[in-house]
Amino acid sequence: MINKNIKKKIINNLNKLFKKFNYYYIIDISTFNSKNLFILKKDCNNNNIKLLKIKNTLFKKFLIIKRKKYILKKLSPILKYNNSIMFSNNYKNIANIIKNNKILNNNYPILKVAYIDEKYYYGDNSINILCNLKSKNELINNIIFILINKIKNFINFIINYKKIKILNINKILLNKLKNNIN
């Protein structure tokens, strides 16, 4: 049993992590042996991902204390058995690490839920979607890139159109000048 001081420290640590990182994944790594866990932790450290094993009751208590009951409602169905939380500011890194570790470890870890851009992705079948998902910023950048290219093409068209028009006017003037000279 954990004493009150340790529980407070864990809750404060959780609070800091939720403030520091934009994305989190709740996973099941209960079948990992020490070697598998070492590899996962190493991957996390190399990609600025914080991996935290937490008791469900303590996590629920944290959500209640921090007035995040709406999150608790969304997560209640998956807060059973053993859970670990992965925190990061790059959601694709987490998804790719989970996917790569699944290849090495007989389909483990199991993704229970991922929180990305104010949306929840439930279940292990979401991992491929998460690996290919584009963030709001990436989508906005793609749209801006497309618009800039369209604008450049339009400007080039106008410039070329004016050049053609000027060339046609020059041709007409030259023809008139030749006709007048003859």
C-alpha positions as CSV (number, residue, x, y, z in Angstrom):
1,M,0.0,0.0,0.0
2,I,1.3,3.4,-0.9
3,N,1.4,6.1,1.8
4,K,-0.3,9.5,1.3
5,N,3.0,11.4,0.6
6,I,3.9,9.1,-2.2
7,K,0.4,9.3,-3.6
8,K,0.6,13.1,-3.6
9,K,3.9,13.0,-5.4
10,I,2.5,10.7,-8.0
11,I,-0.5,12.9,-8.5
12,N,1.7,16.0,-8.8
13,N,3.9,14.2,-11.2
14,L,0.9,13.2,-13.3
15,N,-0.4,16.8,-13.3
16,K,3.0,18.1,-14.5
17,L,3.0,15.5,-17.3
18,F,-0.5,16.4,-18.5
19,K,0.6,20.0,-18.6
20,K,3.9,19.4,-20.3
21,F,2.8,17.0,-23.0
22,N,0.0,17.4,-25.6
23,Y,-0.6,13.7,-26.3
24,Y,-1.0,10.6,-24.3
25,Y,-1.6,6.9,-25.0
26,I,-2.7,4.3,-22.4
27,I,-1.3,0.9,-23.2
28,D,-1.1,-2.6,-21.7
29,I,2.5,-3.9,-21.3
30,S,1.6,-6.5,-18.6
31,T,3.1,-9.4,-20.6
32,F,6.5,-7.6,-21.1
33,N,9.5,-9.3,-19.5
34,S,12.5,-7.2,-18.3
35,K,14.2,-7.3,-21.8
36,N,11.1,-6.1,-23.6
37,L,10.5,-3.4,-21.0
38,F,14.1,-2.2,-21.3
39,I,13.8,-1.9,-25.2
40,L,10.5,0.0,-24.8
41,K,12.0,2.4,-22.2
42,K,15.0,2.9,-24.4
43,D,12.8,3.7,-27.4
44,C,10.8,6.1,-25.3
45,N,13.9,7.9,-23.9
46,N,15.4,8.2,-27.5
47,N,12.1,9.9,-28.7
48,N,11.4,12.2,-25.7
49,I,8.5,10.1,-24.6
50,K,7.7,9.6,-20.9
51,L,6.5,6.1,-20.0
52,L,4.7,5.8,-16.7
53,K,3.2,2.7,-15.1
54,I,0.2,3.7,-12.9
55,K,-2.4,2.1,-10.7
56,N,-5.9,2.6,-12.1
57,T,-7.3,3.7,-8.8
58,L,-4.6,6.4,-8.4
59,F,-5.2,7.6,-12.0
60,K,-8.9,7.8,-11.4
61,K,-8.3,9.7,-8.2
62,F,-6.0,12.1,-10.1
63,L,-8.7,12.7,-12.7
64,I,-11.3,13.4,-9.9
65,I,-9.0,15.7,-7.9
66,K,-8.1,17.7,-11.1
67,R,-11.7,18.0,-12.0
68,K,-11.3,16.0,-15.2
69,K,-14.4,13.8,-14.7
70,Y,-15.3,14.2,-18.4
71,I,-12.0,12.4,-19.2
72,L,-12.7,9.8,-16.5
73,K,-16.1,9.0,-18.2
74,K,-14.3,8.5,-21.5
75,L,-11.6,6.3,-20.0
76,S,-13.5,4.3,-17.4
77,P,-14.1,1.3,-19.7
78,I,-10.4,0.8,-20.4
79,L,-9.1,1.6,-16.9
80,K,-9.0,-2.1,-15.9
81,Y,-6.1,-4.4,-15.4
82,N,-2.5,-3.1,-15.8
83,N,-2.0,0.2,-17.6
84,S,0.9,2.4,-18.5
85,I,0.7,5.9,-20.0
86,M,3.0,7.2,-22.7
87,F,3.3,11.0,-22.9
88,S,4.7,13.0,-25.8
89,N,4.4,16.1,-27.9
90,N,4.8,14.0,-31.0
91,Y,1.9,11.6,-31.3
92,K,3.4,9.8,-34.3
93,N,6.5,8.8,-32.3
94,I,4.4,7.0,-29.8
95,A,2.4,5.2,-32.5
96,N,5.5,4.1,-34.3
97,I,7.2,2.9,-31.2
98,I,4.1,0.8,-30.2
99,K,3.9,-0.5,-33.8
100,N,7.6,-1.5,-33.9
101,N,7.4,-3.1,-30.4
102,K,4.4,-5.1,-31.5
103,I,6.5,-6.7,-34.3
104,L,9.1,-7.7,-31.7
105,N,6.8,-8.8,-28.9
106,N,3.9,-10.9,-30.2
107,N,1.5,-8.0,-30.7
108,Y,2.3,-6.3,-27.4
109,P,2.0,-3.5,-26.2
110,I,-1.8,-3.3,-26.7
111,L,-3.1,0.2,-27.3
112,K,-6.1,0.9,-25.2
113,V,-6.7,4.6,-26.0
114,A,-4.8,7.5,-27.5
115,Y,-5.6,11.2,-27.0
116,I,-4.7,13.4,-30.0
117,D,-5.9,16.9,-30.9
118,E,-8.9,16.7,-28.6
119,K,-10.0,13.3,-29.9
120,Y,-9.9,9.8,-28.5
121,Y,-8.8,6.7,-30.5
122,Y,-9.9,3.5,-28.8
123,G,-8.5,0.1,-29.3
124,D,-5.4,-1.6,-30.7
125,N,-6.8,-1.5,-34.2
126,S,-6.3,2.3,-34.3
127,I,-2.5,2.0,-34.3
128,N,-2.1,2.1,-38.1
129,I,-4.5,5.0,-38.3
130,L,-2.4,6.9,-35.7
131,C,0.9,6.1,-37.5
132,N,-0.5,7.8,-40.7
133,L,-2.6,10.5,-39.0
134,K,-1.9,14.1,-39.9
135,S,-2.1,16.8,-37.2
136,K,-4.2,20.0,-37.5
137,N,-0.9,21.9,-38.2
138,E,0.2,19.4,-40.8
139,L,-3.2,19.7,-42.6
140,I,-3.1,23.5,-42.4
141,N,0.4,23.5,-43.8
142,N,-0.7,21.2,-46.7
143,I,-3.6,23.5,-47.5
144,I,-1.4,26.6,-47.4
145,F,1.2,24.9,-49.7
146,I,-1.6,23.9,-52.2
147,L,-3.0,27.5,-52.1
148,I,0.5,29.1,-52.6
149,N,1.1,26.8,-55.6
150,K,-2.3,27.6,-57.1
151,I,-1.6,31.4,-56.7
152,K,1.9,31.0,-58.2
153,N,0.4,29.2,-61.2
154,F,-2.2,31.9,-61.6
155,I,0.4,34.6,-61.4
156,N,2.5,32.8,-64.0
157,F,-0.5,32.5,-66.2
158,I,-1.2,36.2,-66.0
159,I,2.4,37.1,-66.6
160,N,2.6,34.8,-69.6
161,Y,-0.8,36.0,-70.9
162,K,0.5,39.6,-70.7
163,K,3.7,38.6,-72.5
164,I,1.7,37.0,-75.3
165,K,-0.6,39.9,-75.5
166,I,2.4,42.3,-75.7
167,L,4.0,40.1,-78.4
168,N,0.8,40.1,-80.4
169,I,0.5,43.9,-80.1
170,N,4.1,44.2,-81.2
171,K,3.5,41.9,-84.1
172,I,0.4,43.9,-85.2
173,L,2.4,47.1,-84.9
174,L,5.3,45.7,-86.9
175,N,2.9,44.5,-89.6
176,K,1.2,47.9,-89.7
177,L,4.6,49.6,-89.8
178,K,5.7,47.3,-92.7
179,N,2.5,47.9,-94.5
180,N,2.9,51.6,-94.1
181,I,6.5,51.5,-95.3
182,N,5.6,49.5,-98.4
